[in-house]
Amino acid sequence: MGEVRNISESTAVAPTIVEDTKESAQRAWAECLDILRTRVSAQSIKTWFEPISATSLDAGTLTLEVPSQFFYEWLEEHYTSLILETVTSVLGTTASVRYLIQEDEPDPEPALLTSQMPARSRDMALTDGNAVLPLDQPRQSAGLPQKPIATFLNPRYTFHNFIKGDSNQLARAAALAVANNPGGTSFNPLLLYGGVGLGKTHLIQAIGNHVLANNKARRVMYVSSEKFTVEFVDAIQSDTISEFSSFYRSLDVLIVDDIQFFSGKEKTQDNFFHTFNALHQLGKQIILSADKPPKELKGLGERLISRFQWGLTADIQPPDLETRIAILRKKSTDDGIELGQDVIEFLASHVTTNIRELEGCLITLLARASLENKDIDVELAKTVVRIVLGEVRTHLTIEDIQRSVCNFLNIPEELVRAKTRKQEIVSARQIAMYLSKELTNCSLKTIGLHFGGRDHSTVIHAYQTVEDLSSTDPNYRSTIQQIRSRIERHA
């Protein structure tokens, strides 16, 4: 899976002499997993521990290989001490742990792919009927002719042109892991959720394109929930439900976009439920997208929602300023256009919630410059933003407000977007939400998205709380006024 790099080493005391074999490393890690299962939830084991593979045990140092940089950083933040404690309980107090990380992009050489594939994935086989097939052999369903099928994938949607940022790093890391080993990870199904225009469709189609380009599977299909429903209704009318079901159950990778639109369609849900079960039992990969996490999807049956929660659910948040700037730079470079930094920063500062809107503004900007023979400058960018968004919003962004509030209250900025319920963080978050509503033209939903994907009702509650406290507490009111004045001076 590409070149492996040394990332970190956790040491207890001094190394102990232990048999230097991969087998002994795997046995030791298996013992560690048994202990960890008694101390960590089953979902955490499946998501964060089972994808780890032990590659060597050398003089008391256990080397563990992890799928990505983000994966390692998550372990480092949440589980490093627990892993070291568990390893030393198995190998002795003088043992140590070394981490290796696989590169994002797989090496094109099949031999290297095989030799460096994690042990768990390489040794795993999937049952298809009575035959046991290796993972690198595309699986076929008995009795069905394996003719080429239309994938409905957009070839422009690839990992290469998907801009990675803090708002999407878990989703991208999980998508890449699935693309490199469809059906062979614990991320099955993989469900990505988030608001409109944040890149869900791009990312799930990038998985399908990567799978086909690297011969990870033969039968891959992308379908919207609406198209699946229409085809199912047609099958009922033409009495071909059996053929419809058999076709979808013959796929190696099924990608379904916008599953929230299955809401209220009970017969379609029932058919999809059985299709899901059939594919999952055969170890086929299922990839889904929605606008909300499974538990918040209304009008879907409980048994279907429970299936959606079997694998990994990852959200995609609105891109931060740096990611928006990177998107504009990448897009303009791809189009062969050189934009000034002031133009890029103006667009990135004003179009804050939606990548689709951001790209739309850029396309309109390039079109007007070309058709009207104008220079691409900030004045033209202002005109374009006014056309696309209906107005030129204040230059002040929600990120500016978050930064100012956190600086004034001496609180790390990322905490107002986190899920912590510490009182001082909650108070800072409420003030930032209040000022975002007061000083920008953003909707309640948009404001909530910038604070860790919170609901609009949370913003309403925050606004009312600040209003009430300001009316009863002079010191609190003075704090709000000072922060507001500082923000307005900055703007």
C-alpha positions in Angstrom: 0.0 0.0 0.0 2.8 2.3 -0.7 5.9 3.4 1.0 5.9 3.1 4.8 7.3 5.8 7.0 8.4 5.8 10.6 6.1 8.1 12.6 6.6 7.7 16.3 8.0 5.6 19.1 6.5 5.2 22.6 8.9 3.7 25.1 8.3 2.3 28.6 11.8 1.8 30.0 14.4 -0.3 28.1 13.8 -3.0 25.4 13.5 -6.6 26.3 14.9 -9.4 24.1 11.9 -11.0 22.3 11.8 -13.3 19.3 12.2 -11.3 16.1 9.5 -12.6 13.8 6.3 -11.2 12.2 4.4 -14.1 13.6 5.4 -13.3 17.2 4.3 -9.7 16.5 0.9 -10.8 15.3 0.5 -13.1 18.2 1.4 -10.3 20.6 -1.0 -7.9 19.0 -3.8 -10.4 19.0 -3.3 -10.8 22.8 -3.4 -7.0 23.1 -6.6 -6.8 21.1 -8.2 -9.4 23.5 -7.3 -7.1 26.4 -8.4 -3.9 24.6 -11.8 -5.4 23.9 -12.5 -5.5 27.6 -11.6 -1.8 28.0 -12.9 -0.1 24.8 -16.3 -0.2 23.1 -16.9 -2.7 20.3 -17.4 0.2 17.8 -14.0 1.8 18.7 -12.3 -1.6 18.4 -13.8 -2.1 15.0 -13.0 1.5 13.8 -9.6 2.2 15.4 -7.9 -1.0 16.5 -8.8 -3.8 14.0 -7.3 -1.8 11.0 -3.9 -1.8 12.8 -1.5 -4.6 11.8 1.6 -5.7 13.7 4.6 -6.0 11.3 7.5 -6.9 13.5 8.7 -7.5 17.0 12.4 -6.6 17.4 14.2 -6.6 20.8 11.0 -5.8 22.7 9.8 -3.1 20.2 6.4 -3.9 18.7 5.9 -2.2 15.3 2.3 -1.3 14.5 1.2 -0.2 11.0 -1.7 2.2 10.7 -3.6 3.2 7.5 -3.0 7.0 7.4 -1.5 10.1 9.0 -5.0 11.1 10.3 -5.5 7.6 11.8 -2.2 7.9 13.6 -3.0 11.3 14.9 -6.3 10.1 16.3 -4.6 7.2 18.1 -2.0 9.5 19.4 -4.6 11.9 20.9 -7.0 9.3 22.3 -5.3 5.9 22.7 -1.5 6.0 22.8 -1.2 5.6 26.5 -3.8 2.7 26.6 -2.0 0.9 23.7 1.4 1.2 25.4 0.0 0.1 28.7 -1.6 -2.9 27.0 1.6 -3.9 25.1 3.7 -3.7 28.3 1.2 -5.9 30.1 1.7 -8.5 27.3 5.4 -8.2 26.6 6.7 -6.9 29.9 7.3 -3.5 31.4 10.4 -2.9 29.2 8.5 -3.2 25.9 8.0 -0.3 23.5 5.7 0.6 20.6 6.8 2.0 17.2 4.2 3.3 14.7 4.4 3.1 10.9 2.1 4.9 8.5 1.1 3.9 5.0 1.3 6.6 2.4 -2.0 7.9 1.0 -1.4 6.8 -2.5 -0.9 3.1 -3.2 2.2 1.9 -5.0 1.3 0.8 -8.5 3.5 -2.3 -8.3 1.3 -5.4 -7.5 4.1 -7.2 -5.7 4.7 -4.3 -3.4 1.0 -4.0 -2.8 0.9 -7.6 -1.7 4.0 -7.7 0.4 3.1 -4.5 2.3 -0.6 -5.0 2.7 -1.6 -5.2 6.4 -1.8 -8.8 7.6 -5.4 -8.5 8.5 -6.4 -7.5 5.0 -4.0 -9.8 3.2 -5.0 -12.9 5.0 -8.7 -12.2 4.8 -10.8 -14.1 2.3 -14.4 -13.7 1.4 -16.9 -16.5 0.8 -18.9 -16.3 -2.4 -21.2 -19.3 -2.5 -19.1 -22.3 -1.6 -15.8 -20.8 -3.0 -13.3 -18.9 -1.0 -11.8 -16.1 -3.0 -8.7 -14.0 -2.3 -9.4 -10.3 -2.0 -7.5 -9.3 -5.1 -9.7 -11.5 -7.3 -12.9 -9.7 -8.4 -15.9 -11.6 -7.1 -18.8 -12.8 -9.3 -22.2 -14.0 -8.4 -23.1 -17.5 -9.5 -25.6 -17.8 -12.4 -25.3 -14.2 -13.6 -23.5 -13.3 -16.8 -20.7 -10.8 -15.9 -21.2 -8.3 -18.7 -19.8 -4.8 -18.5 -22.1 -2.5 -16.7 -22.6 1.3 -16.8 -21.0 2.7 -13.6 -22.6 6.2 -13.8 -19.4 7.5 -12.3 -18.1 10.9 -13.2 -14.4 10.5 -14.1 -13.7 14.0 -12.9 -14.3 13.0 -9.3 -11.0 11.6 -8.0 -9.0 11.7 -4.8 -6.3 13.7 -6.7 -8.6 16.7 -7.2 -10.4 16.4 -3.8 -8.9 19.1 -1.5 -8.2 17.7 1.9 -8.8 19.9 5.0 -9.7 19.7 8.6 -13.4 19.7 7.7 -13.2 16.4 5.7 -10.0 14.6 6.8 -11.8 11.6 8.6 -14.2 11.2 5.6 -11.3 11.3 3.1 -9.1 8.9 5.1 -11.9 6.4 5.5 -12.9 6.7 1.8 -9.3 6.1 0.7 -9.0 3.0 3.0 -12.2 1.6 1.4 -11.0 2.4 -2.1 -7.8 0.5 -1.5 -9.5 -2.5 0.0 -13.3 -2.6 -0.9 -15.1 -5.0 1.3 -12.0 -5.8 3.3 -12.1 -3.1 6.0 -14.4 -2.6 9.0 -15.8 0.5 7.2 -18.7 -1.4 5.6 -21.0 0.3 5.1 -19.2 3.7 4.8 -21.7 6.5 5.2 -20.7 10.1 4.6 -23.0 12.9 5.7 -23.1 16.7 5.5 -24.8 19.7 4.0 -25.4 20.5 0.4 -22.3 21.1 -1.8 -19.6 20.0 0.7 -18.1 17.2 -1.5 -20.0 14.1 -0.5 -20.8 13.1 -4.0 -17.2 13.8 -5.2 -15.8 11.6 -2.4 -18.0 8.6 -2.8 -17.5 8.7 -6.6 -13.8 9.0 -6.1 -13.9 5.7 -4.3 -15.6 4.0 -7.3 -13.1 5.6 -9.8 -10.2 4.5 -7.7 -11.5 0.9 -7.3 -11.9 0.6 -11.1 -8.6 2.3 -12.0 -6.7 0.0 -9.7 -8.6 -3.2 -10.5 -9.8 -3.7 -7.0 -13.2 -4.9 -8.2 -15.0 -5.2 -11.6 -18.7 -4.5 -10.9 -19.0 -1.0 -9.5 -22.1 1.2 -9.7 -23.0 4.7 -8.5 -26.7 5.3 -8.2 -28.8 8.1 -6.6 -31.6 7.0 -4.2 -34.1 8.5 -6.6 -32.8 6.5 -9.6 -32.9 3.3 -7.4 -36.5 4.1 -6.5 -37.6 4.8 -10.1 -35.9 1.5 -11.3 -37.7 -0.4 -8.5 -41.1 1.0 -9.4 -40.4 0.2 -13.1 -39.5 -3.4 -12.0 -42.8 -3.7 -10.2 -44.8 -2.5 -13.2 -43.0 -4.8 -15.6 -43.0 -7.8 -13.2 -39.1 -7.9 -13.2 -38.4 -7.5 -9.5 -36.4 -10.7 -9.5 -34.1 -9.5 -12.2 -33.8 -6.0 -10.6 -32.8 -7.6 -7.2 -30.4 -10.1 -8.8 -28.6 -7.3 -10.7 -27.9 -5.1 -7.7 -26.9 -8.1 -5.6 -24.3 -9.0 -8.3 -22.3 -5.8 -7.7 -18.9 -5.7 -5.9 -19.3 -2.1 -4.9 -22.6 -0.3 -4.6 -22.6 3.5 -4.1 -25.9 5.1 -3.2 -26.2 8.9 -3.0 -28.7 10.8 -0.8 -30.3 8.0 1.0 -32.5 10.4 2.9 -34.8 10.4 -0.2 -35.7 6.8 0.7 -37.9 8.5 3.4 -41.5 7.3 3.3 -40.9 4.8 0.4 -41.6 1.6 2.4 -41.4 -0.9 -0.4 -38.2 0.6 -1.8 -36.7 0.5 1.7 -37.7 -3.1 2.1 -36.0 -4.1 -1.2 -32.9 -2.1 -0.4 -32.8 -3.7 3.1 -32.6 -7.1 1.6 -30.1 -5.9 -1.1 -28.0 -4.4 1.6 -28.0 -7.7 3.7 -27.1 -9.8 0.6 -24.2 -7.6 -0.4 -22.9 -7.3 3.2 -23.0 -11.1 3.8 -20.9 -11.6 0.6 -18.4 -9.1 1.8 -19.2 -6.6 -1.0 -18.6 -2.9 -0.3 -21.5 -0.5 0.3 -21.0 3.2 0.3 -23.7 5.7 1.2 -24.2 9.4 1.5 -26.9 11.5 3.4 -27.5 15.0 4.6 -27.7 13.9 8.2 -26.3 11.1 10.5 -28.4 7.9 10.4 -30.2 8.5 13.7 -31.5 11.8 12.5 -32.9 10.5 9.2 -36.7 10.7 9.4 -39.1 8.4 7.6 -36.6 5.4 7.4 -37.3 2.1 9.1 -35.3 1.3 12.3 -33.9 -1.9 10.9 -32.5 0.0 7.9 -31.0 2.7 10.1 -29.4 0.0 12.3 -27.7 -1.4 9.1 -26.4 2.0 8.2 -24.7 2.2 11.6 -22.9 -1.1 11.2 -19.7 0.4 9.6 -18.3 3.9 9.8 -20.3 7.1 9.7 -18.2 10.2 9.0 -19.3 13.8 8.6 -18.1 16.5 6.2 -18.2 20.0 7.6 -18.2 23.3 5.7 -14.6 24.1 4.6 -12.5 26.5 6.7 -10.9 29.6 5.1 -7.6 27.8 4.3 -9.4 24.9 2.6 -11.6 27.3 0.5 -8.4 29.2 -0.6 -6.8 25.8 -1.5 -9.9 24.8 -3.5 -9.9 28.1 -5.5 -6.2 27.8 -6.2 -6.5 24.2 -7.4 -9.6 25.0 -9.5 -8.0 28.0 -11.2 -4.8 26.2 -11.8 -6.7 23.3 -13.4 -8.5 25.9 -15.7 -5.1 27.5 -16.6 -6.0 30.8 -15.0 -3.8 32.7 -12.7 -5.8 34.6 -10.0 -4.3 37.3 -7.7 -4.1 36.4 -4.0 -6.5 39.3 -3.2 -9.2 37.9 -5.5 -8.8 34.4 -4.1 -9.0 35.7 -0.5 -12.0 37.9 -1.3 -14.0 35.0 -2.8 -12.9 32.6 0.0 -13.9 35.1 2.6 -17.4 35.8 1.2 -18.5 32.3 0.0 -18.2 30.4 3.2 -20.6 27.5 3.4 -20.8 25.7 0.1 -18.1 24.4 -2.3 -20.6 24.4 -5.1 -21.3 28.1 -4.6 -17.6 28.7 -4.4 -16.9 27.0 -7.7 -19.9 28.7 -9.2 -18.5 32.1 -8.3 -15.1 31.2 -9.8 -16.7 30.0 -13.1 -18.9 33.1 -13.3 -15.8 35.3 -12.6 -13.8 33.7 -15.4 -16.7 33.8 -17.8 -17.4 37.5 -17.2 -13.7 38.4 -17.5 -13.5 36.5 -20.8 -16.8 37.7 -22.4 -16.5 41.3 -21.2 -12.7 41.5 -21.8 -12.1 42.7 -18.2 -9.3 42.2 -15.8 -9.9 39.7 -13.0 -9.7 41.9 -10.0 -11.5 42.4 -6.6 -14.1 44.8 -8.2 -15.1 42.2 -10.7 -15.2 39.6 -7.9 -17.5 41.8 -5.9 -19.9 42.0 -8.9 -19.8 38.2 -9.3 -20.5 37.6 -5.7 -23.4 40.0 -5.8 -24.8 38.1 -8.9 -24.3 34.6 -7.4 -25.3 35.3 -3.8 -27.6 38.2 -4.3 -25.5 40.6 -2.3 -21.9 41.3 -1.2 -21.9 40.2 2.3 -19.9 42.0 5.0 -16.2 41.1 4.8 -16.6 39.7 8.3 -16.8 35.9 8.4 -17.9 33.5 11.1 -14.3 32.4 11.4 -13.3 36.0 12.1 -15.8 36.2 14.9 -14.8 32.8 16.4 -11.2 34.0 16.4 -11.9 37.3 18.0 -14.1 35.8 20.7 -11.6 33.1 21.6 -8.7 35.6 21.6 -10.6 37.9 23.9 -11.6 35.1 26.3 -8.2 33.3 26.0 -9.8 30.0 24.7 -8.3 27.8 22.0 -10.4 28.5 18.8 -11.0 24.8 17.9 -12.8 24.2 21.2 -15.8 26.3 20.2 -16.3 23.9 17.3 -15.7 20.8 19.5 -18.3 18.8 21.4 -17.0 19.7 24.9 -19.6 20.9 27.4 -17.2 22.8 29.7 -19.0 25.9 31.0 -16.4 28.4 29.8 -16.3 26.8 26.3 -20.2 26.8 26.1 -20.3 30.4 27.1 -17.7 31.4 24.4 -19.5 29.4 21.8 -22.8 31.1 22.7 -21.3 34.5 22.4 -19.7 33.7 19.1 -23.0 32.3 17.8 -24.8 35.4 19.0 -22.3 37.8 17.3 -22.4 35.7 14.1 -26.1 36.2 13.9 -25.8 39.9 14.7 -22.9 40.8 12.4 -23.2 38.5 9.4 -26.0 37.7 6.9 -25.5 33.9 7.5 -28.6 31.8 8.2 -29.0 30.0 11.5 -28.3 26.7 9.8 -25.1 28.0 8.3 -24.0 29.4 11.7 -24.6 26.0 13.3 -22.6 24.2 10.7 -19.6 26.4 11.5 -19.8 25.4 15.1 -19.2 21.6 14.7 -22.4 20.9 12.7 -24.8 22.0 15.4 -28.5 22.4 14.7 -30.2 25.8 14.1 -32.1 25.4 17.3 -28.8 25.4 19.2 -28.0 28.8 17.6 -31.5 30.1 18.6 -30.9 29.0 22.2 -27.4 30.6 22.3 -28.8 33.9 21.0 -31.6 34.0 23.5 -29.2 33.0 26.3 -26.8 35.9 25.5 -29.7 38.3 25.2 -31.1 37.3 28.6 -27.8 37.5 30.4 -27.0 40.8 28.7 -30.2 42.3 30.0 -29.6 41.2 33.6 -25.8 41.2 34.1 -24.0 44.5 33.5 -20.6 42.9 33.5 -21.7 40.3 30.9 -23.2 43.0 28.8 -20.0 45.0 28.9 -18.0 41.9 27.8 -20.2 41.4 24.8 -19.9 45.1 23.9 -16.1 45.0 24.1 -15.8 41.9 21.9 -18.3 43.4 19.4 -16.4 46.7 19.2 -13.1 44.8 18.7 -14.6 42.7 15.9 -16.1 45.8 14.2 -12.9 47.7 14.4 -11.1 44.7 12.8 -13.7 44.5 10.0 
